Amino acid sequence: MCGIVGLFLKDKSLEPQLGTLLSGMLATMCDRGPDSAGFAIYGAPQAGKAKVTVQSADPAQDFDGLAALVEKAVGAKVSITPKDTHAVLVLDADKAEAARQAIKAERPSIRIMGAGEAIEIYKEVGYPTDVAKRFGLAQMTGSHGIGHTRMATESAVTTLGAHPFSTGADECLVHNGSLSNHNNLRRELRHDGMSFETENDSEVAAAYLTWRMNQGLNLGEAMEKGLDDLDGFFTFVVGTKDGFGVVRDPVACKPAVLAETDQYVAFGSEYRALVNLPGIEDAKVWEPEPATVYFWER
């Protein structure tokens, strides 16, 4: 049992409130997943720039000199903003992959949480409200975000095992449920060039969608393909730079609620995650149908 929340803003005037709203939604799901928590925020991209979010168990040591190290490796200016055990590096977009490789080679104790033009990912072991406070979620702004509270069933309680999982630029996934064919899929995806940091089944789902989108599909089309190829029980909420998607397996035993107004689309594992959103009393509220993809894109 895990908790999922997501908020996709249609109304730009709400963007300064994204973190506050998502933080409140995440707090309602603590009892569904007290082991660890995480969230992804899609902020305003800077033209020609990319962000790389990293994590370390020893940030004082690992982040010291990191910007200079990456600058030397990629031959371009790099800025760094530490946030507790995480840090966000900003650099030229065409240097992002070189930066990732340099970090892996020179500072192997650092873990890369995600990268892209808009995305920042923060996740840690701990009670969800504490995790949100550690990284200042309530103060963050952006166009959309997703969050997860985890009750571990398939793998250990670790930072890397927490959600969201990101396996492609500006793409991430949160999951409630379990996949039965993730080991076979992992082998097939590795054969096609995908890499994995954990044995978590949810990371396989994220990688599958990345693999499909690398073939030219948009998020909605990739999720449609997933209904044929992913076996097990699942509710997924997925984000991309411009998109937000929700899908449940054909049995749909994991709870899910969607709400839509002229200002936003919101998702919660339970309705209580949505009750404090502005205008929720006038929203269209419904339970997502089994084996049906719901997809919004700018």
N, C-alpha and C positions, 0 to 999 in steps of 0.2 A: 504494500500500500504506500503510494507516494502522492504528493500534492503538486499540481501544475497550475500556473497562472500565466496569462499572456494579455498584452494590451497593445493594440494597433491603432494609432491615432490618425483620424482623417482630418481633424481640425487642428491646424498648426498652432492656434492660440493655447492649446492644452500642452504643447511640448515642454514648457518649463515645469509642468507638474508631473511629468511621466514618472520620475523616480519616486515622488511622494505617493502617487496612486499605486504604483507597482509594489512599493514597500508595504503598504496597507494590505494589498491583496495577498502578498506572500505570508504576512503574519497570520492570516486566518488559516493557513494550511500547515502550521507547525505540528499539530497532533497527527497529521497524516505522514509526516516525515521528519522526525527530530534528530536524525543521525548527522545529516549534512545538508547544505543548501548551496544554491548558486543562481546566478542570473546573467542575462546578456542584455546590454543596452545598445541600441542603434542610435548614435548621435549624428550631428551634422558633419558630413565629410568635408575635409579640406582638399581643395583642388590639387590633384597631382600627388597627394600624400596617402600613406597607409599607416595603420596602427597595428602594433603587435603587442598583445597582452601576455605577460609572462608571470610565473609564480615560483617562489622559492621557500623552502623550509627555513632558510637562513638568509633573509633578505639583506641584512646589514652587510654581510660579506659578499653575497652573490651580485647585488646591484651596484656595489662600489666599483666604479670604473667601467661599468657595462656599456654605457653610451659611447665612451671613447674606444672601447674594444670593437664595438660594432661599426663605428665610424671608420676605423682603420681597415676593417675587413671589406666594407662595401664602397669605400671611397666617397662618402657623402655625409652630410650633417645629420645627426641623430639627437633627438631630445628624449628625455625620460622623466616620467612622473610616477614616483613610487606611491602606492596605496597599500599600507600594511604589508601583507605577504605577496602582493602583486605589484606590478609596474606596467605602465603603458609606454612603449617606445613609438615615436612618430618619425617617419623618414620618407624619402621619395618612394612612390608606389612601385616603381620598377626595381627597387632594391630590397623589397620585402622578403622575397624568397632567399636571397643571399644573406640577409640578416638572420633569418631562421636557421640556416645552415651554420652560420658562424656561431650563433648561440649554442647550438647542439654540440659543435666541435670544441668550443673553448670553455663553455660553462655547462657541462653535462648535468649538473645538479639543478639547473633551471628547467622548468617545464613550460612549454608554450601552450597557453590556454586557447588562443584564437588569433586570427589576423584578418585584416580587410580594411576597406576604406571607412567603414562606419562602426563596426562592432567592437565592443569591449566586453570581456567575459571575466567574471569573478566567481570563485567557488571555493569552499573550504568545509572541513569537518567542523561541526558545531551546531548549536540550536539556530534555526533559521533567522530569528530576529537579531541574534547576536552577529551572525554573518552579515546581514544587511547593514547593521550599524558599523561594523568594522570597515566596510568599504564605502560608507556614505551614500547608500542607494537613494535615500530620500532627497538628496541634493542633486541628483543627476537629471539631466535633461535629454530629450531625444524624441524620435518619431515612433518608436515601438520597442518593446522589450518582452522577454519571457523569463519565467522563474520556476524553480523546482525545489521541493523539500523531499528528502530521500529517507525511506525506510528500507535499508539494504536487505535483499533476499537472495541475490544471485552471486554477489561478490563482496569483498571486504569494504569496510568503511574507510575510505581514503579520499584525499583531495582529488586525485585523478579519477576516482570512481564516482565522484559527485557530478551532477548535471549542471549546466548544459554540456553537450559534447559538440565540438566543432571540428569538422574534417575537410572543410573547404573555405575559401575566402568569403567572409561575411555570411557564412551559413552555420546554423546551430540547431540542435534538437534537444527537447526534453521528452521524457517517456515515463508513463506509468504502465507497468505490465511486465511481461517476459516473453522473449522470442525463443522458439524451440529449434530453429534451424540456423542459429547465429554462428555455430562453429563451421558448418559447411560454407555458409556465405562468406565468412571471414577468409577462408582459404581461397575461395574463388576471387574475392576482391583483391587479396594480396597478389594473386597471379596477374591481375590486371593493373597492378601498380599502386594500389591503395596501401597505406601504412596505418598501424594501430599502436596506441600507447597502453591499452589495457585489454583485459579479457572480458570486459563488460559487454553484454548483448546490445545495450543502447548505443554504444559507439559503432557497432556494426550497422545499425539502422541509419545513423547519421552518415556513415561512409557510403552506404548503398545509395542514399539520395544524392550525395556529392557525385558519385560515379555516374548516376543517371543524368544529372545536370551537366556534367562534363561532356555528355553525348549530345548536348544541345537542347535538352528538355527544360522547360521552366519548372518551378517548384510544384505547381499543381499537377503537371504531367508526370513528374517523377513520383509523386505520392500515389497517383493512379497506378503506376507500374508496381509500386510497393505492395499494393493490395494483392497482386498475383504472386509476388516473390517472397514476401515476409510471412512466416508462419508463427502463430502464437497469439497471445493476448496483448493488445496495445492500444493506448491512446497516445498519439504524438502531437506535439505542438512544435512547429518548425518556423524559424525565421531566416530570411535572407535580407540583403541590403534594401530591397524594395518590396518584399513579400512577407506574408504571414499565412500559415496553413495549419489546418487541423484535420486529423483523420483517426477513425477508430476501426478496429478489426471487425470482421463480419459478425462475431458474437456480441461484441460491444459490452463486455461485462464490467469494464472499468468506467467509473462515473465521469461525466463531462457535461458542462453547461456553456452555451454561447449566448452572448448578448450583443445586439447591434443598435446603434443610434446614428444620427447624422454626424456625430462627433468621433465615434470610435467603434471598434470591434473588440470585445473582451472575452476571455476564456477563463474558466475556473473548474477545478475538479468538482467543486460543489458551489451552489448558488451563493453561499455566505461569502465567498471570495469577491463577489460582485456588488454586494449590497450598498457599499459606500461610494460607488462611482457616481459622478455627476449625471443626473438625468436618467438613472437606472429605472426609475418608476415608469418612464415612458418608453423604455427600450423594448425591442423585440427580443424575447428570451425563449430559447428552445434547447432541447437535448439533441446533439448531433446524431444523425442516423448512422447505423452500422454501415461499414464499407462504403462510405461516402466522403469525398474530399471537399473540404471547405477552404477556399483560397481567395485571398485578397492581395492586390498588388497596386502599387502606385504607377 
